[in-house]
Amino acid sequence: MAVRALDPDLLARELGNWRTSSRSGPSYQALADCLRMLIIDGRLPVGSRVPGERVLAEVLKVSRTTVTAAYTELRDHGYLNARQGARSVIALPHTPIVPAGEAPAAINLAAAALAAPASAVQEAFAEAARQSVSYLQETGHDMRGVLAFRSAIAERYCARGLPTTAEQIMVTSGAQHAIALILATYAQPGDRVLVEQPTYHGALTAIGTAGARPVPVALTGTGWELDAVHAAVRQLAPTLAYLVPDNHNPTGLSMPAEDRKRLCAIIAETRTRTVVDETMTDVWLDEPVPAPVAASMTSRNDLLITVGSMSKSFWGGMRIGWIRAEPSVLATIRAIRPSIDLGTSVIEQLAAAWLLTRRADDVLPERRDILRARRALLLDLLGRHLPEWRPLPGTGGMSLWVQLPAPISSALCASASRLGVELPPGPRFGVDGTLERFVRIPYALPEERLTEAVELIGRAWHSVTGSAAPQSSAVVI
């Protein structure tokens, strides 16, 4: 099998302003840190060949010694495999390896998710075990999903102003699985998929895995520019569009009701099949999100496919999601599904149905209160430790999308990783290595961990920029 060779110019663009992190150490270390971050994020494919030392040195305008030392650092810690007489190949360590002098990554800000509401989830699984008796005489292979759960999902859509039946629901093993099923059904290698910029990084990964090409339309500081969306659809004729209108990940913005109507008109006019990701719908903090986008579709309902999930609302360990679409669309997806999986866990569906019908009204408000308090804490911490950073005014979700004073997100996150904080850089949420001026910071961690994380991020920032840290005014007791 042919091994892909990385283009040195494209690699230089992915590296961005990597030199800025050299203020905290030698240049080769800064280059190695940024290359490692790109590998961990999946932006440099495992198994691909890195450019030769001389070629990369010329492109980056550094000495060959710097590139040689950076490559050696990566080889020593398992991120490059050397081959006799050939360029090194990107790899991942078989076991987590902590370079000498580095602290292990103890704080994970890569995932924006709360811990489970333990008592409710335990009750749900206990009830599911009791209910499962009547399903044990069946094979458990069901491409649609348990009727009780599909009916519970449909009822929630009806309550939000979108008439829905169980026949319009297909249960999946999480939202990521749902997105992958839709892409496998409707996208071919090389097809264009319109996405927001920034957007959910898991969707970008799924699009790339399907061999399709994401084409971005930028969000403004206040939301969606539908004129730009309309123009992009007309000019590029994408096979699919993927949008997150509710508590958008990563910005936390929600699309106004009037814009949803116009978006549906654009979908119908251009006949663009559109995936609307509603996994963050329940995580509103300042005001409830408007009715589902599909409620504004007055024609061509077959073009709109909605994805939902239990992960953000209840627990990420419950791998349950769904697709809402016209029955004819679901039939098309079901036709290819057996080549990917044989259905979703019955026990988890029964537990999810119990949570939706019996505990949602008390669990969800409590989780919103937790997130509001932690968001307020994060804003206060940023104001004290990083006053020059500017959080965007999101109204929901589980993270802040923060604008940095300089385009050095990758260098910052590489430095934070060395201090023990895993924080994905802004380009992970965009296309073609852009968004170096932004970083996503979740506020789902407990207060003490969040406080520690921001203090370490502050140290990483001041190390990268060479600036002095502001003096803390907190009283230590």
N, C-alpha and C positions, 0 to 999 in steps of 0.2 A: 504494500500500500504506500502511495506517495505521501511524503511528509510535507506539510505546508510550511513555507518559509515566510517569516514576517517581513513585510516591507519596511525598510528603515525609516522612510519619511512618515509613514502612518504611525509607526511606533513612537517617533519623536512627537507627533501631534497628541497621541494618547498620554505621553509623559507630562505634557503641559509645562508648567513652571516648576519643574522638579528642583532646579538649582536653589530655590529659596530655602529649602530645608538644610542646605549645606552650612548655614550659619551656626547650626548646633553641632557640627562635626565635619569630617572630611567629605569632599565632593563624592567620592566613590560610595560612601555610606548612604548619602542622600539618593544617589541613582539606584543603588540596590534596594533601598526602602520603597521607592516609587515603583520599581519593576515588580517587587514582591506584592505590593498592593494591587497592581493590575492583574497579576496572576490569581490572587485570592478572589478578586471580584469577578473573575471569569472573562475579563476583557482581553487577555492574552490566552489563547486556547492551549490547553495542555496537549503536548505532542508536537507542537509547532517548533520550527527552528528559529533561534534568535539570529539577528544579523551578525556578521563578523565583527570582531573588535575594531578593526581599522575603519570599516564602513560606518559603523555606528558612531565612532569617535568623530569622524568627519561631519556627519549629519548634526550631531549635538554640539559640535565645535568645542570639544574637550580633548584632553590628551588621551592617547590610547591606553596609557597606564591607568587612567580613571576607569575606563570601561573594563579593562582586564581585572582590576581589583573588585569591581561591582559583580562581574560574572563569577569570580572566585567565591565571593561572599554567598551568592545564591547557590552555587554548587555545594559549598560546605554545609548548607542547611537544607538541602534536598529540593530546591526549586529549579535546578537545572541538572540534566544528566549529560555528562560529557561523553562524546563518541570519538573513537580514534580516527583521525583524519577527516572529521566532519564537524560542522557547527553543533553547539550544544542544543539540546531539546528541552523545552519547558516541561516541568513535572510538578507534582505535589508531594510533600514528605509523606512517607507511609505512616508515621506517627507524629504528633505535634512536637516540633523541635523549637526550643527557645534558645536563640543565640546568646552567647556569653554576655553577661552584663545587662540583659533585658529582663524585665518582669513579665510573667505570663499574662496573657490577655484575660483579665478577671472580670471586666465589665463589658457586657455585650450590648452595644447600641445599634447593632445591625438589624435587629428584629424589633418592630413596634408592636408589642402585644402584652396584654396583662396576664398575670397568673389567673388560674381558674377560681371561680366562686365555689370553693371546695364542697361545702355542704350541699349546695344545689346539684352539682355534678354527681356527687356520690349518690344522692337520692335518685337522680335520673337513671343512673346505671343499675341501681338496685331494682327500680321499677321495670326497666328494660329487660332485665334477666327474668322477671316474673312473666312479662308479656311474651317473651320469646318462645314459650312452650308451644304456642299454636303455630309457630313457623318452622319448628324443627322437623316436621314431616316433609318439608319442601327442600329443594336443592340449595336455596339461598342465592342463586344466580339470577339476578333481576336487573335488566337494563333500564327500567323505569324508576324503581325505588318503591319502598313500602308505602302503600296507599295512605295509611294514617299520617305519615310524615308529609307526603305530598299535599294532602288536604290541609294540614296545619300551615304549610307555607302559603298555599293559595288563599287561606283565610286572612293571613297577614297582609297580602297584597290587596285584597278586597278592603280591608280596614284602612289602607293608605290611599284609597281612591282608584284602584286599578282592578276591575272585575277579572277574576282569574279562577280557573278550575284546576283540579288535580291533573287533568289530561294535558295541561300546559306546563307541567313541571317534570323535569328529569333530575334525579338525585345523583350527585357525583361525589368523589372522594376529595372534597375541597374545591375552592375556587380555581386554584392553579390547574387542577385536573380538568375542570370545566373549560377553561381557556384553551388548554391543549387539545381537548376533544373538538372544540369549534374550529381551531386552526387546522387540525387534521382533516376535518370534513370540507372546509371551504377554501383553504389556502394551498397553493402549490409553490414549490421552490421558485424563488425569484419574484413572486407576487409582492405588490406594495401593500402595507398595512399602515393606515394613518393613525398616528398617536399624538397625544399632547406632549409638550416639552416644558417641564419635566413630567414624568409619569412613573407608574409602579414598575420597579425594576424587574419583578417576576414576569410581567407581561412581555417586556423586552427580551428576556431570556427565552420565553416560550416562542416568541416570533422568530428569533434567531434559530432556535432548535428546529423549527418547521421549515427552515430554509427561506423564509420570507424576509422582506426588507422593510423595517420600520421607517416611515417618513414623518418627520415631526412638524407640528404646528405649535408655535410658542404660546404659552399662557402669559397674560399680562400680570402686573402686580395685583390686579383686582379680579381676574378671572379670564373667561373665554372671550376671544375676539372672533365672533361667528362669521364676520365677513372674510377673515383669513381662512377659517375652516372651509367655508363655501368655495372660495377661490382655489384652495389646495385640492379639494375633491374634484372640482371641474377640470383643473389642469393636469392632475396626476392620475385620476381615475383609479383609486386604490381598490383592491379586491375587497378589503375589509377596513373598518375603522374600529378603534378601541378607545373608549372614553371612560373617565371616572368622574361623574358629575356630582356625586354625594360625598362631602368631606374628603375631597380629592387627596390622594396619596401621591406626592408628599406635602402639598401646600396647605391642606385643610380647608380649601375653598369649596363652596357649593354653588351650582349653577342656579340662577333665579328661575322662577316659574315661566316668565315670558321668554327667556332664552331657550328653555326646554321646548316650547312650542315652535320656535323658529328652527331649532335643531331638527325636530321631527319633520318640518317642511323641507329642510335641506336633504334629509335622508330619503324622503319620498320622491323629491324632484330628481335627485341624482341617482336613485336606485342603488345606494351604497349600503351593503349589509353592515350593520353596526353592532358591536358588542358594548353594552353598558355594564360596567362593573359597579355593583352596589354592595360590595363587601363591607364598606364603611358606613352604610346607611344609618345604623343604630347609634353610631358614635358621634352624634351631634352634641355640642356643648353649650353653644350660645342660643341657638334657635333651631327648631325642627326643620329638617330638609323638606322641600316641596314634594308634591306627589311624584311617583316614579315617572321617568321620561316616557315610558311606554304608554302612560295615561294620556299623553298629548298626541299620540299617533292617530290620525283620522283616516289614513289609508296606508296600504302596503305594510300592514302589521307584520308580515312575514320577514321584513327586512331588519327588525329589531330583536336582538337576543340579549336577555338580561342574565347576569351572573350574580349569585349571592352566596353567602357562607355563614357558618356558625363561629368561625375562628375569632374574629374581632369582637363580636357581640358577646360570646360566652367563653370559649377556650380554644387556643390554637392546637391543643392536643386532640381535639375532637375533629378529625379529618372528614368533615361533612360540608358539602356545598350543593349548589343546584343551578340548573339552567331553566329560565322561564322563556318560552317561545311558543309560536303557533305549533299545533300538533304535527303538521306536515314537516316543519323544520326539525322537530325532535325525532320524527321517524327517520329522517335523513341522517341525523347524528347517530341514532341507534344502529343504523345499518353498518357503520364502521366501528362502533364501540367494541364489539367482541375481539377485534384485532388488537385492542389496547388493554382492556380489562374485562372482567366478568361481573361487574356490579359493585355496589357499595355495601359495607358491613351492615347487616340487619340490626345487630345489637346497638350500634352507634346511631342508626336512624331512629330506633325506638326511643333511645335516650334523648336525642335531639327533639323529637316530637313532644316528649314530656316537658322538656325545658321551655319550648315555644308556647305550649298551651297552659302550663301550670306555674312557671316561675319567671317568665319574661318581664311581667309588670313590676316585680320587686327587684330582680337582679339587674336589669338594665339601668334604672335610675341610680342605683347604688354605684354602679361602675362609672357612670357619667360623673357623679360627684367626686369619685376618686381621681378621675382624669382632670377635672377642673382644678382640684387642689394641686395636683402635680404640675399642671401647666403653669399655674400661678407661681409655684416654686421655681420652675425652670426659668420663667421670665425674670424673676427676681435675681436668680443666680447669674444669668447672663448680664443683667444690668450691673451687677457688682463686679464680676470677674472679667467680662468682655463687653464693656459699654459701647465700643465702636461697632459691634455686630448689630444687624437690623433684622429682627424676626418679621416675616410677612404676616398680615392680619388674617390668618385662617380662623374659621369659626367652629371647627370640629376635627375629628381624627385623633391620632395618637402621637403626633410629632409636630415640631415647628420646622418650617422651611426658612432657613436663616441666610441672609445675604452678608457675605464677608467684605471687608474693605479692599481686599486684593484677591486676584484670581489664583489662589494657591490651595484649593481644597484638597487635592491629592497629597501635596506635601504635608499639610496639616494632619490629615488622617494617618499618613505613614508615621509621623512623629507621635501621634496619640497612641498608635498601636504599640510603639516601643515603650510607652509609659503604662500600658495595660488596659487601654480602652479600644475596643473594636468599633470603629465609626466609619460607615461607608462614605466615600467622597461624593460630591455633587454629580460628577459625570456618570456615576452608576445609574442615575435616574434620567439620563438623556441619551441622545444619539450622537455618535461621532466625536466623543470626547469633550463635549461642551459642558457648561454649567460649573466651571472651575471656581466661580465666585459664590457658590452656594454649598450648604451642607444641611443634611436632615438630622435633627436631634429628637429622638423619641422622648416622651415624658411618661412612659409606662412603668419604669422601674420604681421600686420603693424609694422614699424620700432620702434616706441616708446614702443609698447607692447613687441616686441622681446627683446629690450634692458632691459626692466624691468624684463622679464622672466629670462634672463641669469644672471642678478645680483642676483635674488632670488635663482636660482639654485646654484650659487656660494656660497651663504650663507649656503644653505643646505649641500653642499659638505664639506665645512670647518667645519660645525657643526658635520657631521657624522664622518669625519676623525680626527677631533681635530687639524687640521692644521690652520695656520694663513692665512688670506686672503691677496693676494698681494695688495700693495698700488696702488690705481688708479693714473694714470698720466694725467687724463683728466682735462682740465681747465673748471671750472664751471663758466658760465656767467649768 
